[in-house]
Amino acid sequence: MVERNSSGSAEFRFRSDSSLGSEDTALVSDITVFEARLDTVLKTAVDGIIVTNDRARVLMYNAACEKMFGYPARDVIGRNATILMAPRHARTHDEYVASYMRDGREGVIGRAQEVLGRHQDGTLIPIELTVGEAHTPVGRQFIGILRDLRPREAMHQRMDEMQQQLFRLSRRNAVEEMSAAMAHELNQPLTAMTLYLQAIEKKSRLIKNFNPDVSELLQKALRETERASQIIQSMRRFSKRAAMRSMVTNVGTLIIEAVDLTMVGFRMRGVKVEIDIEDCLPELRIDSVQIEQILVNLLRNAIEAVQDQKKGRIAVRARNEGKFVSISVTDSGLGIEPEAYRKLFQTFSSSKESGMGLGLAISNTIAQSHGGHFDVDPGGNGRGATFTLRLPVPQDMADEKTVTEGMPTGGLHSGGLNSSSLSFSDPDLKKTDIENINTEDKSKEETRREKP
């Protein structure tokens, strides 16, 4: 026989009765098997299935409905189906059913329509509803098949977002191509300017009593054209797309070059970048262009995090951790929101209105291809975020230390940058100024060594 448990689900028990004939016994057996199959279908169906009577009372409510609406079956069976409807549908439902029972107009019977359901927590759920009617000995009943449309809508929204991101990516690719072409075209006139200035500077030495102020201006002009040429060379190198090519790389040099490249256009905005590189970092076997791409992306994100601050600060630190070299970028911003933090490295996920959500995803892929990984401190509560890139030290280089000599513009001297870090907020800080700092530091060190 068939019984209902406390949850409203069917339980089937076959009772042998000697008073039943063989045909009756077979019929009961067939019914039991049929209902057992039906119960299995109801339990395993992906779509919600709900059965109501002609007074809109719920008679059956399957597991998919429990998942969709949040109500267990015991809280729904026997109640009016309007408990599962959005208010605007609930207000007219009973009247509609009564009208249908009187007039027999089919209306929604047999046709799929999109309606709004209501979750137990009050959330409205988009649903595709198809209603059928059954005439039974106990009266007319209505069977509703309910499909949750939230996954479909989420997919459509995701596709729209991806399409917008692809449009932006296409535009950015065009800009990158134009930038590479411009860098190539600008390199030639810059080279010519440098040669002309060098010629003028040499001729000025032959002139007696040449105005020293003019000579100083010539030197500054030469330094600026050389710096502009270096920036363009960095841009050309950075924009090249090639297969991964690992080579022994000085990490300190790479960091300075990345900061120099990133700070183009931001030096006058008051953003300060402090660089702190530990003494004698081991060299790494990496693709320097790809790792520089990671650093530039981290630095640009940090700049965007502090751009609204009057005195935004960014700290770049490099440390020897034995098996790894860590490079961290910390900003003085407001930190990362929890929702953005959960999606940091997902492709096409960005907290920026015009962002494509590719930077960190690509950076993470590059790091993993080098055997490295990211650690992120989201900050918050007055602290900015910290992104730490850890790259493995090759076994054959683990015991080798690299003295940071021959560093480019960036203020790194032979002792490394410790507490005395370099600020990139001063537009008048030039290569010769840094060379003078390095010379003074070396002189002081030599003086200390000479003292008994």
Secondary structure, DSSP 8 states (H G I E B T S, - for coil): -EEE-TTS-EEE-----TTS-HHHHHHHHHHHHHHHHHHHHHHH-SSEEEEEETT-BEEEE-HHHHHHH---GGGTTTSBGGGGB-HHHHHHHHHHHHHHHHH---TTBT-EEEEEEE-TTS-EEEEEEEEEEEEETTEEEEEEEEEE-HHHHHHHHHHHHHHHHHHHHHHHHHHHHHHHHHHHHHHHHHHHHHHHHHHHHHHHHHSTT--HHHHHHHHHHHHHHHHHHHHHHHHHHHH-------EEE-HHHHHHHHHHHHTTTTGGGT-EEEEEE-TT---EEE-HHHHHHHHHHHHHHHHHHHTTSTT-EEEEEEEE-SSEEEEEEEESS----HHHHHTTTSTT--SSTT--S-HHHHHHHHHHHTT-EEEEE--BTTB--EEEEEEE--GGGTT------S--TTT--TT-BSSS---S--TT--HHHHHHHHHHHHHHHHHHHH--
